[in-house]
Amino acid sequence: MGATTQIDIHSLISTEIPPLPNAAMRVATLAQDANVSTRAIADAIGCDPALAARILRVANSPLYAPLRRITSLPMAVGALGHRVIYQMVIASIASEAFRRKERSPLEKVLWEHSVVVALMAREISSALGMRGSEEAFLCGLLHDIGKLLLIRHDALLYLQLVETDDGRDLLTREEEIYGYTHAQIGALVARHWELPEEIAYAIYHHQRPGHVDQSIFMARVVNVADGIANASGIGLRKIEEEEVVRSESARALRLDGPQLRALWEKSSTSLREMIAVFS
């Protein structure tokens, strides 16, 4: 594990991370404009049948608990709102990055972990009354996309690195081996997709949120959500729940054990549906 295997990260990103499809770019651009009509967004979504099917399924899922069945794209856009539509577009593109025919078991675990962290981050953000619960979902979904690229570079090497217990944290070991951490790579992916800078910052600092001034609350939310997912056995590493409760981020957000367990229970009801939507 002492050998260095420096990687051309920009080449790896351009090779392994799909660009934003034209239809998705159109929807994402429209969804960020508060003055655009519901019909215009629905028409743009309709140009991508896979995206349309996912948005209709999400609109009818327990995650958004519709009062009536959503049967058309204009209804879905109206029910979900522009910000959630934007989130779903990016989530759809992220799922394509994680899905491929020769996907390794590590990649499957990582995708499920990412969905859990996204849902937990959304619930934590909402419970704390923070603005931007949908941005929290995206930060959670993309927080470990850097690990995906390192796994695709060399899955056996990365598994060995994760399982190493030498008293140093994962980011330190990654930087020594690759010259980059998975958090740095994740932030580069966010910029590659031209996502808001606060999302890139939160991804960059999600494991060391105390080191950042900008997007610190979002980074702490993702840090806690990541810990809860791992404590629940969904992730590449196992930790104890008490470690999450005692963490600097949980204390800074004033979240105790019962609160975190309640948020986990609330998120877990939507977990299977969200994994199915993007699988």
C-alpha positions as CSV (number, residue, x, y, z in Angstrom):
1,M,0.0,0.0,0.0
2,G,3.0,2.3,0.1
3,A,3.3,2.5,-3.7
4,T,2.0,5.6,-5.5
5,T,-0.3,5.2,-8.5
6,Q,-0.8,8.8,-9.7
7,I,-3.7,9.1,-12.0
8,D,-4.7,11.6,-14.7
9,I,-7.9,12.6,-13.0
10,H,-9.2,14.9,-15.7
11,S,-8.9,12.1,-18.3
12,L,-10.6,9.6,-16.0
13,I,-13.5,12.0,-15.4
14,S,-14.0,12.7,-19.1
15,T,-13.8,8.9,-19.9
16,E,-16.0,7.6,-17.0
17,I,-18.5,10.4,-16.4
18,P,-21.1,11.0,-19.1
19,P,-21.6,14.5,-20.3
20,L,-25.0,16.2,-19.7
21,P,-27.2,15.0,-22.5
22,N,-28.8,17.8,-24.6
23,A,-32.3,17.0,-23.4
24,A,-31.2,16.9,-19.8
25,M,-29.3,20.1,-20.2
26,R,-32.4,21.8,-21.6
27,V,-34.5,20.6,-18.7
28,A,-31.9,21.6,-16.1
29,T,-31.6,25.1,-17.6
30,L,-35.4,25.6,-17.7
31,A,-35.9,24.2,-14.2
32,Q,-33.5,26.9,-12.8
33,D,-35.6,29.7,-14.3
34,A,-38.5,30.6,-12.0
35,N,-40.3,32.3,-14.8
36,V,-40.5,29.3,-17.2
37,S,-43.9,27.7,-17.6
38,T,-44.7,24.2,-16.4
39,R,-45.7,23.3,-19.9
40,A,-42.2,24.3,-21.3
41,I,-40.4,22.1,-18.7
42,A,-42.8,19.2,-19.3
43,D,-42.3,19.4,-23.1
44,A,-38.5,19.4,-22.6
45,I,-38.7,16.4,-20.2
46,G,-40.8,14.6,-22.8
47,C,-37.9,14.6,-25.2
48,D,-36.1,12.1,-23.0
49,P,-38.4,9.1,-22.4
50,A,-36.3,7.5,-19.7
51,L,-36.1,10.8,-17.7
52,A,-39.9,11.3,-18.2
53,A,-40.6,7.8,-16.8
54,R,-38.4,8.4,-13.8
55,I,-40.0,11.8,-13.0
56,L,-43.5,10.3,-13.2
57,R,-42.5,7.5,-10.9
58,V,-40.9,9.8,-8.4
59,A,-43.9,12.1,-8.5
60,N,-46.1,9.2,-7.5
61,S,-43.6,7.8,-4.9
62,P,-43.9,7.9,-1.1
63,L,-41.0,10.4,-1.1
64,Y,-43.4,13.1,-2.2
65,A,-46.7,11.5,-1.0
66,P,-49.0,12.9,-3.7
67,L,-52.7,13.5,-2.8
68,R,-53.8,12.1,-6.1
69,R,-52.2,10.0,-8.8
70,I,-49.9,12.0,-11.2
71,T,-50.6,10.9,-14.7
72,S,-48.9,13.5,-16.9
73,L,-45.7,15.4,-17.1
74,P,-47.3,18.8,-16.6
75,M,-49.0,17.4,-13.4
76,A,-45.6,16.0,-12.3
77,V,-43.8,19.3,-12.8
78,G,-46.6,21.2,-11.0
79,A,-46.6,18.8,-8.1
80,L,-42.8,18.5,-7.7
81,G,-41.7,22.1,-8.5
82,H,-38.8,23.4,-10.5
83,R,-36.1,22.6,-7.8
84,V,-37.1,19.0,-7.5
85,I,-37.2,18.6,-11.3
86,Y,-33.6,20.0,-11.5
87,Q,-32.6,17.5,-8.7
88,M,-34.2,14.6,-10.6
89,V,-32.4,15.5,-13.8
90,I,-29.0,15.4,-12.1
91,A,-29.9,12.3,-10.2
92,S,-30.8,10.6,-13.4
93,I,-27.5,11.5,-15.0
94,A,-25.6,10.3,-11.9
95,S,-27.4,7.0,-12.0
96,E,-26.1,6.5,-15.6
97,A,-22.6,7.1,-14.3
98,F,-23.0,4.4,-11.7
99,R,-24.7,1.9,-14.0
100,R,-22.9,-0.2,-16.6
101,K,-23.1,-3.8,-17.7
102,E,-19.9,-4.8,-16.0
103,R,-20.6,-3.0,-12.8
104,S,-18.7,-4.5,-9.9
105,P,-20.3,-5.4,-6.5
106,L,-18.4,-2.5,-5.0
107,E,-20.1,-0.1,-7.4
108,K,-23.6,-1.5,-6.6
109,V,-22.9,-1.0,-2.8
110,L,-21.6,2.5,-3.5
111,W,-24.7,3.5,-5.5
112,E,-27.1,2.2,-2.8
113,H,-25.0,4.0,-0.2
114,S,-25.2,7.2,-2.2
115,V,-29.0,7.0,-2.5
116,V,-29.3,6.4,1.3
117,V,-27.1,9.4,2.1
118,A,-29.1,11.6,-0.4
119,L,-32.3,10.7,1.4
120,M,-30.8,11.2,4.8
121,A,-29.3,14.5,3.9
122,R,-32.7,15.7,2.5
123,E,-34.5,14.6,5.8
124,I,-31.8,16.2,8.0
125,S,-31.9,19.4,6.1
126,S,-35.7,19.5,6.2
127,A,-35.9,18.7,9.9
128,L,-33.5,21.5,10.7
129,G,-35.6,24.0,8.7
130,M,-32.7,24.7,6.4
131,R,-33.2,26.1,2.9
132,G,-32.0,23.8,0.1
133,S,-33.2,20.3,1.1
134,E,-33.1,19.4,-2.6
135,E,-29.5,20.6,-2.8
136,A,-28.7,18.5,0.2
137,F,-30.2,15.5,-1.7
138,L,-27.8,16.2,-4.6
139,C,-24.8,16.6,-2.4
140,G,-25.6,13.3,-0.7
141,L,-26.1,11.5,-4.0
142,L,-22.8,12.8,-5.4
143,H,-20.6,12.9,-2.3
144,D,-18.9,9.6,-3.1
145,I,-18.8,9.7,-6.9
146,G,-15.1,10.2,-6.6
147,K,-14.9,6.7,-5.0
148,L,-16.6,5.4,-8.1
149,L,-13.8,6.7,-10.3
150,L,-11.1,5.3,-8.1
151,I,-12.8,1.9,-8.0
152,R,-13.0,1.9,-11.8
153,H,-9.3,2.9,-12.0
154,D,-8.4,-0.2,-9.9
155,A,-11.2,-1.9,-7.8
156,L,-8.9,-4.3,-6.0
157,L,-6.5,-1.5,-5.0
158,Y,-9.3,0.6,-3.7
159,L,-10.9,-2.2,-1.7
160,Q,-7.5,-2.9,-0.1
161,L,-7.1,0.8,0.7
162,V,-10.6,1.0,2.3
163,E,-9.9,-2.1,4.4
164,T,-6.5,-0.8,5.6
165,D,-6.4,0.2,9.3
166,D,-3.1,2.0,9.9
167,G,-4.4,4.8,12.1
168,R,-4.8,7.3,9.3
169,D,-8.0,8.5,7.8
170,L,-9.2,7.4,4.3
171,L,-8.5,10.8,2.7
172,T,-4.9,10.7,3.8
173,R,-4.4,7.3,2.4
174,E,-6.1,8.2,-0.9
175,E,-3.9,11.3,-1.4
176,E,-0.8,9.3,-0.7
177,I,-1.7,6.6,-3.3
178,Y,-3.5,8.6,-6.0
179,G,-2.5,12.2,-5.5
180,Y,-6.2,13.0,-5.0
181,T,-8.9,12.3,-2.5
182,H,-12.3,11.0,-3.5
183,A,-13.8,14.2,-2.1
184,Q,-11.6,16.4,-4.4
185,I,-12.5,14.2,-7.4
186,G,-16.2,14.5,-6.5
187,A,-16.0,18.3,-6.5
188,L,-14.3,18.1,-9.9
189,V,-17.2,16.0,-11.2
190,A,-19.7,18.6,-9.9
191,R,-17.8,21.3,-11.7
192,H,-17.6,19.1,-14.8
193,W,-21.5,19.1,-14.8
194,E,-21.5,22.8,-14.0
195,L,-23.4,22.3,-10.8
196,P,-23.7,25.2,-8.3
197,E,-20.4,25.9,-6.5
198,E,-22.0,25.3,-3.1
199,I,-22.6,21.7,-4.1
200,A,-19.0,21.3,-5.2
201,Y,-17.8,22.8,-1.8
202,A,-20.0,20.5,0.2
203,I,-18.8,17.5,-1.6
204,Y,-15.2,18.6,-1.3
205,H,-15.5,19.0,2.5
206,H,-18.0,16.4,3.5
207,Q,-15.5,14.3,5.4
208,R,-13.7,17.3,7.0
209,P,-16.5,19.9,7.4
210,G,-14.7,21.7,10.1
211,H,-12.1,22.8,7.5
212,V,-14.4,25.0,5.5
213,D,-16.2,28.3,5.9
214,Q,-18.4,28.2,2.8
215,S,-21.2,25.6,2.7
216,I,-20.2,24.3,6.1
217,F,-23.8,23.5,7.2
218,M,-24.4,21.4,4.0
219,A,-21.0,19.7,4.5
220,R,-22.0,18.8,8.1
221,V,-25.4,17.5,6.9
222,V,-23.8,15.2,4.4
223,N,-21.2,14.1,6.9
224,V,-23.9,13.0,9.4
225,A,-26.0,11.4,6.6
226,D,-22.9,9.5,5.5
227,G,-22.2,8.3,9.0
228,I,-25.8,7.1,9.5
229,A,-25.7,5.1,6.2
230,N,-22.5,3.4,7.2
231,A,-23.7,2.7,10.7
232,S,-26.8,1.1,9.2
233,G,-24.6,-1.3,7.2
234,I,-25.0,0.4,3.8
235,G,-21.6,1.4,2.6
236,L,-18.0,0.4,2.1
237,R,-17.1,0.8,5.8
238,K,-18.9,-0.1,9.0
239,I,-19.0,2.2,12.0
240,E,-21.0,2.3,15.2
241,E,-24.0,4.6,15.6
242,E,-22.5,6.1,18.8
243,E,-19.6,7.3,16.7
244,V,-22.0,9.3,14.5
245,V,-23.9,10.7,17.5
246,R,-20.6,11.8,19.1
247,S,-19.3,13.4,15.9
248,E,-18.5,17.0,15.6
249,S,-21.0,17.4,12.9
250,A,-23.9,15.9,14.8
251,R,-23.1,18.0,17.8
252,A,-22.8,21.2,15.7
253,L,-26.2,20.4,14.2
254,R,-27.6,19.5,17.6
255,L,-28.8,16.1,16.5
256,D,-29.0,13.4,19.2
257,G,-29.4,9.6,18.9
258,P,-33.2,9.5,19.0
259,Q,-33.5,12.2,16.4
260,L,-31.1,10.5,14.0
261,R,-32.9,7.1,14.5
262,A,-36.2,8.8,13.7
263,L,-34.8,10.4,10.6
264,W,-33.4,7.1,9.5
265,E,-36.7,5.4,9.9
266,K,-38.4,8.1,7.8
267,S,-35.8,7.9,5.1
268,S,-35.8,4.1,4.9
269,T,-39.5,4.0,3.9
270,S,-38.5,5.7,0.6
271,L,-35.2,3.9,0.1
272,R,-36.4,0.9,-1.9
273,E,-38.5,3.0,-4.2
274,M,-35.6,5.5,-5.0
275,I,-33.2,2.7,-5.7
276,A,-35.8,1.1,-8.0
277,V,-36.4,4.4,-9.8
278,F,-32.8,4.8,-10.7
279,S,-31.8,1.2,-11.3
